[in-house]
Amino acid sequence: TVGEALWSPAVDVNIGTAAIYTPVDYGFPDDGILQQGPMNEAGWIYQTLDLSSIAEVRQSGQVMNYQDWSGQNRVIVENINIKNFN
């Protein structure tokens, strides 16, 4: 959100911008921001994405966040005891 959000006491005033974030890795911007809208202005931003480049960097990039989180999630799921949720 941008501007006043009178409906929410927790976030009554909002400062920011819309953005499209990418991995900070080969073939992507150094700051990880592919597209950014104007600060504190409501609106839309658009960008064409090459999903194959994201898939490639997930497999062979230098930042392994995707693989690290995927592995962590597999371990967590494998260790869940369903009886604990009843």
GUKOLLUM-108391 format. One record per residue: residue in three letters; x, y, z of N, C-alpha, C, O in turn. Coordinates in steps of 0.02 Angstrom, whole numbers, padded with zeros to 5 digits. Example, Ala and Ser with C-alpha at 12.3 -4.5 7.8 and 13.67 -1.06 7.14 Angstrom:
! residues 2
+-----+--------+--------+--------+--------+--------+--------+--------+--------+--------+--------+--------+--------+
! res !   n_px !   n_py !   n_pz !  ca_px !  ca_py !  ca_pz !   c_px !   c_py !   c_pz !   o_px !   o_py !   o_pz !
+-----+--------+--------+--------+--------+--------+--------+--------+--------+--------+--------+--------+--------+
! ALA !  00660 ! -00284 !  00390 !  00615 ! -00225 !  00390 !  00660 ! -00165 !  00390 !  00712 ! -00166 !  00423 !
! SER !  00642 ! -00112 !  00354 !  00684 ! -00053 !  00357 !  00645 !  00002 !  00394 !  00670 !  00057 !  00402 !
+-----+--------+--------+--------+--------+--------+--------+--------+--------+--------+--------+--------+--------+
//
This chain:
! residues 86
+-----+--------+--------+--------+--------+--------+--------+--------+--------+--------+--------+--------+--------+
! res !   n_px !   n_py !   n_pz !  ca_px !  ca_py !  ca_pz !   c_px !   c_py !   c_pz !   o_px !   o_py !   o_pz !
+-----+--------+--------+--------+--------+--------+--------+--------+--------+--------+--------+--------+--------+
! THR !  00042 ! -00059 !  00000 !  00000 !  00000 !  00000 !  00044 !  00062 !  00000 !  00101 !  00061 !  00023 !
! VAL !  00016 !  00116 ! -00025 !  00051 !  00180 ! -00027 !  00002 !  00232 ! -00001 ! -00056 !  00233 ! -00022 !
! GLY !  00025 !  00276 !  00043 ! -00018 !  00329 !  00068 ! -00052 !  00309 !  00132 ! -00030 !  00264 !  00167 !
! GLU ! -00108 !  00343 !  00147 ! -00144 !  00330 !  00209 ! -00187 !  00267 !  00202 ! -00218 !  00255 !  00151 !
! ALA ! -00188 !  00228 !  00256 ! -00232 !  00170 !  00260 ! -00272 !  00177 !  00324 ! -00259 !  00143 !  00373 !
! LEU ! -00321 !  00221 !  00322 ! -00360 !  00238 !  00382 ! -00397 !  00178 !  00410 ! -00417 !  00178 !  00468 !
! TRP ! -00408 !  00127 !  00369 ! -00443 !  00067 !  00390 ! -00400 !  00022 !  00434 ! -00425 ! -00026 !  00463 !
! SER ! -00335 !  00037 !  00440 ! -00290 ! -00007 !  00479 ! -00246 !  00034 !  00526 ! -00200 !  00069 !  00503 !
! PRO ! -00258 !  00031 !  00592 ! -00216 !  00068 !  00639 ! -00143 !  00043 !  00638 ! -00098 !  00081 !  00656 !
! ALA ! -00132 ! -00018 !  00618 ! -00064 ! -00046 !  00618 ! -00022 ! -00017 !  00562 !  00039 ! -00011 !  00570 !
! VAL ! -00052 !  00001 !  00507 ! -00015 !  00028 !  00450 ! -00048 !  00092 !  00426 ! -00068 !  00097 !  00368 !
! ASP ! -00055 !  00140 !  00470 ! -00094 !  00200 !  00455 ! -00063 !  00242 !  00398 ! -00100 !  00272 !  00359 !
! VAL !  00003 !  00246 !  00394 !  00036 !  00283 !  00340 !  00087 !  00236 !  00309 !  00127 !  00205 !  00344 !
! ASN !  00087 !  00233 !  00243 !  00131 !  00187 !  00207 !  00176 !  00225 !  00159 !  00153 !  00269 !  00122 !
! ILE !  00239 !  00208 !  00160 !  00289 !  00239 !  00116 !  00321 !  00183 !  00076 !  00342 !  00132 !  00105 !
! GLY !  00326 !  00190 !  00011 !  00358 !  00138 ! -00027 !  00346 !  00143 ! -00101 !  00323 !  00194 ! -00127 !
! THR !  00362 !  00089 ! -00135 !  00354 !  00085 ! -00207 !  00343 !  00012 ! -00227 !  00365 ! -00034 ! -00192 !
! ALA !  00309 !  00003 ! -00282 !  00302 ! -00064 ! -00309 !  00366 ! -00083 ! -00346 !  00399 ! -00040 ! -00375 !
! ALA !  00383 ! -00147 ! -00345 !  00443 ! -00169 ! -00379 !  00436 ! -00242 ! -00399 !  00397 ! -00280 ! -00370 !
! ILE !  00475 ! -00261 ! -00449 !  00481 ! -00332 ! -00469 !  00552 ! -00352 ! -00452 !  00601 ! -00325 ! -00478 !
! TYR !  00558 ! -00401 ! -00407 !  00623 ! -00423 ! -00383 !  00646 ! -00486 ! -00418 !  00605 ! -00528 ! -00438 !
! THR !  00711 ! -00492 ! -00426 !  00741 ! -00550 ! -00458 !  00795 ! -00579 ! -00413 !  00813 ! -00548 ! -00363 !
! PRO !  00820 ! -00638 ! -00430 !  00880 ! -00662 ! -00395 !  00938 ! -00614 ! -00407 !  00944 ! -00585 ! -00461 !
! VAL !  00980 ! -00604 ! -00358 !  01040 ! -00563 ! -00367 !  01094 ! -00611 ! -00390 !  01133 ! -00637 ! -00350 !
! ASP !  01096 ! -00623 ! -00455 !  01138 ! -00675 ! -00483 !  01152 ! -00659 ! -00556 !  01132 ! -00607 ! -00582 !
! TYR !  01187 ! -00705 ! -00590 !  01206 ! -00697 ! -00660 !  01146 ! -00677 ! -00703 !  01093 ! -00708 ! -00699 !
! GLY !  01155 ! -00625 ! -00744 !  01103 ! -00606 ! -00791 !  01048 ! -00562 ! -00762 !  01003 ! -00543 ! -00799 !
! PHE !  01052 ! -00546 ! -00699 !  01001 ! -00505 ! -00666 !  01034 ! -00443 ! -00636 !  01095 ! -00442 ! -00627 !
! PRO !  00995 ! -00392 ! -00621 !  01024 ! -00331 ! -00592 !  01060 ! -00344 ! -00526 !  01041 ! -00388 ! -00487 !
! ASP !  01113 ! -00305 ! -00515 !  01153 ! -00313 ! -00454 !  01114 ! -00302 ! -00390 !  01129 ! -00331 ! -00338 !
! ASP !  01063 ! -00259 ! -00393 !  01023 ! -00245 ! -00333 !  00960 ! -00289 ! -00329 !  00923 ! -00285 ! -00281 !
! GLY !  00949 ! -00332 ! -00379 !  00892 ! -00377 ! -00379 !  00825 ! -00344 ! -00396 !  00773 ! -00374 ! -00388 !
! ILE !  00827 ! -00281 ! -00419 !  00766 ! -00247 ! -00438 !  00762 ! -00241 ! -00514 !  00801 ! -00204 ! -00544 !
! LEU !  00716 ! -00277 ! -00544 !  00709 ! -00277 ! -00617 !  00671 ! -00215 ! -00640 !  00688 ! -00185 ! -00691 !
! GLN !  00620 ! -00197 ! -00603 !  00578 ! -00139 ! -00621 !  00553 ! -00108 ! -00556 !  00536 ! -00144 ! -00509 !
! GLN !  00550 ! -00042 ! -00554 !  00528 ! -00008 ! -00493 !  00484 !  00051 ! -00513 !  00501 !  00089 ! -00559 !
! GLY !  00428 !  00059 ! -00478 !  00384 !  00115 ! -00490 !  00407 !  00177 ! -00454 !  00455 !  00174 ! -00415 !
! PRO !  00374 !  00233 ! -00465 !  00392 !  00295 ! -00431 !  00376 !  00290 ! -00356 !  00327 !  00259 ! -00336 !
! MET !  00418 !  00321 ! -00316 !  00411 !  00319 ! -00243 !  00347 !  00355 ! -00221 !  00333 !  00411 ! -00243 !
! ASN !  00309 !  00322 ! -00179 !  00249 !  00349 ! -00148 !  00195 !  00370 ! -00197 !  00157 !  00417 ! -00184 !
! GLU !  00191 !  00336 ! -00254 !  00137 !  00347 ! -00302 !  00101 !  00282 ! -00316 !  00133 !  00232 ! -00332 !
! ALA !  00036 !  00283 ! -00309 ! -00003 !  00224 ! -00325 !  00000 !  00211 ! -00400 !  00001 !  00259 ! -00440 !
! GLY !  00000 !  00149 ! -00420 !  00001 !  00133 ! -00491 !  00024 !  00063 ! -00504 !  00035 !  00024 ! -00457 !
! TRP !  00032 !  00047 ! -00567 !  00054 ! -00020 ! -00588 !  00123 ! -00015 ! -00620 !  00141 !  00036 ! -00649 !
! ILE !  00160 ! -00070 ! -00615 !  00221 ! -00077 ! -00653 !  00217 ! -00141 ! -00693 !  00183 ! -00188 ! -00672 !
! TYR !  00251 ! -00143 ! -00749 !  00249 ! -00201 ! -00793 !  00319 ! -00217 ! -00815 !  00361 ! -00173 ! -00822 !
! GLN !  00332 ! -00281 ! -00827 !  00397 ! -00303 ! -00852 !  00388 ! -00371 ! -00884 !  00353 ! -00414 ! -00857 !
! THR !  00420 ! -00382 ! -00940 !  00420 ! -00448 ! -00971 !  00473 ! -00490 ! -00937 !  00530 ! -00468 ! -00929 !
! LEU !  00455 ! -00550 ! -00917 !  00501 ! -00594 ! -00882 !  00518 ! -00654 ! -00925 !  00474 ! -00683 ! -00958 !
! ASP !  00581 ! -00673 ! -00925 !  00603 ! -00734 ! -00959 !  00609 ! -00788 ! -00905 !  00660 ! -00792 ! -00870 !
! LEU !  00557 ! -00828 ! -00899 !  00556 ! -00878 ! -00845 !  00611 ! -00930 ! -00853 !  00632 ! -00960 ! -00803 !
! SER !  00635 ! -00942 ! -00914 !  00689 ! -00990 ! -00922 !  00753 ! -00965 ! -00890 !  00794 ! -01005 ! -00867 !
! SER !  00763 ! -00899 ! -00889 !  00824 ! -00872 ! -00857 !  00821 ! -00881 ! -00781 !  00872 ! -00892 ! -00749 !
! ILE !  00762 ! -00878 ! -00752 !  00755 ! -00891 ! -00681 !  00767 ! -00964 ! -00667 !  00801 ! -00982 ! -00619 !
! ALA !  00739 ! -01008 ! -00709 !  00751 ! -01080 ! -00700 !  00826 ! -01096 ! -00706 !  00851 ! -01136 ! -00667 !
! GLU !  00860 ! -01064 ! -00753 !  00932 ! -01076 ! -00762 !  00972 ! -01055 ! -00701 !  01016 ! -01091 ! -00678 !
! VAL !  00957 ! -00996 ! -00676 !  00996 ! -00971 ! -00619 !  00981 ! -01012 ! -00556 !  01023 ! -01018 ! -00511 !
! ARG !  00921 ! -01041 ! -00551 !  00905 ! -01085 ! -00494 !  00947 ! -01149 ! -00497 !  00964 ! -01178 ! -00446 !
! GLN !  00963 ! -01171 ! -00558 !  01002 ! -01232 ! -00566 !  01077 ! -01221 ! -00562 !  01113 ! -01261 ! -00533 !
! SER !  01102 ! -01166 ! -00592 !  01174 ! -01158 ! -00597 !  01200 ! -01090 ! -00576 !  01257 ! -01072 ! -00591 !
! GLY !  01159 ! -01051 ! -00542 !  01182 ! -00985 ! -00519 !  01229 ! -00990 ! -00460 !  01241 ! -01044 ! -00433 !
! GLN !  01255 ! -00932 ! -00440 !  01302 ! -00931 ! -00383 !  01267 ! -00921 ! -00316 !  01296 ! -00935 ! -00264 !
! VAL !  01204 ! -00897 ! -00317 !  01166 ! -00888 ! -00255 !  01117 ! -00946 ! -00251 !  01075 ! -00954 ! -00295 !
! MET !  01121 ! -00986 ! -00200 !  01083 ! -01048 ! -00196 !  01022 ! -01043 ! -00150 !  01002 ! -01094 ! -00122 !
! ASN !  00993 ! -00984 ! -00141 !  00936 ! -00978 ! -00096 !  00880 ! -01026 ! -00114 !  00852 ! -01058 ! -00070 !
! TYR !  00863 ! -01031 ! -00178 !  00808 ! -01074 ! -00198 !  00822 ! -01146 ! -00179 !  00779 ! -01180 ! -00151 !
! GLN !  00882 ! -01170 ! -00193 !  00899 ! -01239 ! -00176 !  00902 ! -01249 ! -00101 !  00880 ! -01300 ! -00075 !
! ASP !  00930 ! -01200 ! -00065 !  00934 ! -01206 !  00008 !  00864 ! -01210 !  00039 !  00852 ! -01252 !  00082 !
! TRP !  00819 ! -01167 !  00018 !  00751 ! -01168 !  00046 !  00714 ! -01230 !  00024 !  00677 ! -01259 !  00064 !
! SER !  00723 ! -01251 ! -00038 !  00689 ! -01312 ! -00061 !  00711 ! -01372 ! -00019 !  00669 ! -01412 !  00001 !
! GLY !  00776 ! -01377 ! -00007 !  00801 ! -01433 !  00033 !  00776 ! -01430 !  00105 !  00759 ! -01481 !  00134 !
! GLN !  00774 ! -01370 !  00133 !  00750 ! -01362 !  00201 !  00677 ! -01382 !  00206 !  00657 ! -01415 !  00253 !
! ASN !  00637 ! -01361 !  00157 !  00567 ! -01378 !  00157 !  00556 ! -01453 !  00151 !  00510 ! -01480 !  00182 !
! ARG !  00597 ! -01488 !  00112 !  00590 ! -01560 !  00106 !  00603 ! -01594 !  00173 !  00568 ! -01640 !  00192 !
! VAL !  00655 ! -01570 !  00208 !  00672 ! -01600 !  00273 !  00615 ! -01589 !  00322 !  00596 ! -01635 !  00359 !
! ILE !  00587 ! -01529 !  00324 !  00532 ! -01514 !  00370 !  00472 ! -01559 !  00355 !  00443 ! -01587 !  00402 !
! VAL !  00453 ! -01565 !  00292 !  00396 ! -01606 !  00274 !  00407 ! -01679 !  00291 !  00361 ! -01712 !  00314 !
! GLU !  00467 ! -01704 !  00279 !  00481 ! -01774 !  00294 !  00479 ! -01789 !  00368 !  00467 ! -01846 !  00388 !
! ASN !  00489 ! -01739 !  00411 !  00491 ! -01750 !  00483 !  00426 ! -01735 !  00518 !  00422 ! -01741 !  00580 !
! ILE !  00374 ! -01716 !  00482 !  00310 ! -01700 !  00514 !  00276 ! -01765 !  00536 !  00271 ! -01813 !  00498 !
! ASN !  00253 ! -01765 !  00598 !  00214 ! -01820 !  00624 !  00142 ! -01798 !  00623 !  00122 ! -01755 !  00662 !
! ILE !  00103 ! -01827 !  00579 !  00033 ! -01806 !  00570 ! -00007 ! -01811 !  00634 ! -00053 ! -01772 !  00644 !
! LYS !  00009 ! -01857 !  00679 ! -00028 ! -01864 !  00741 ! -00024 ! -01801 !  00783 ! -00069 ! -01789 !  00824 !
! ASN !  00028 ! -01761 !  00775 !  00034 ! -01699 !  00813 ! -00018 ! -01647 !  00794 ! -00029 ! -01600 !  00832 !
! PHE ! -00051 ! -01655 !  00736 ! -00098 ! -01606 !  00713 ! -00170 ! -01624 !  00729 ! -00216 ! -01586 !  00712 !
! ASN ! -00182 ! -01680 !  00760 ! -00250 ! -01701 !  00776 ! -00275 ! -01672 !  00841 ! -00332 ! -01685 !  00861 !
+-----+--------+--------+--------+--------+--------+--------+--------+--------+--------+--------+--------+--------+
//
